[in-house]
């Protein structure tokens, strides 16, 4: 499969006179899991939102493959293959699991009714949610909800999925489930960018990580390289942190 890259170059965001993000560059390739981490107020969430398209960059570029998507709104980035899962529950609570997925599939004008039904069943099977297809969104457990949300994101056939705090507010069993799903996305050839306050779980699943501090890139590399960085330990992880 041909590699495809999502890349942010020298992103900056200014609010009034203050640069909350000053100079952040990173990239994610298809079939790769990458973490974006940093202390609270460091600029990591703003950086993440600029890549997603929720926050407009003051300067810098976001590219998908050969295309500059910096000025594109989030829905156009989605059509180009950029999936996004917010931290908050995003399932339609009063719709069934299957209707949640169908609602997205029906936005793909190239699919007819038979193809929509085929794609729906593929996704229900792939994420082991056939047995809850008639269940309402409001009745799902944390792990089930995340699987439905990811299945729904895949209804758009994305090249990349950006996960905002996927481990927040879920129990330990659900954390294990979510990690399995993220590894499955990688095996599927999808590039995954994760930002989360749960450093241990994020580094455990990533191949590479970027650490943002005070609006700048503090460190980048494999989890082992990031853990070995003295500055990262000093300002973010603490001296005693272990995976």
Secondary structure, DSSP 8 states (H G I E B T S, - for coil): ----EEEEEEEEEEETTEEEEEEEEEEEETT-EEEEE--TTSSHHHHHHHHHTSS--SEEEEEETTEE-TT--HHHHHHHTEEEE-SS--S-TTSBHHHHHHHHHTT-TT--HHHHHHHHHHHHHHTT-GGGTTSBGGG--HHHHHHHHHHHHHTT--SEEEEESTTTT--HHHHHHHHHHHHHHHHTT-EEEEE-S-HHHHHHH-SEEEEEETTEEEEEE-HHHHHH-HHHIIIII-TT---
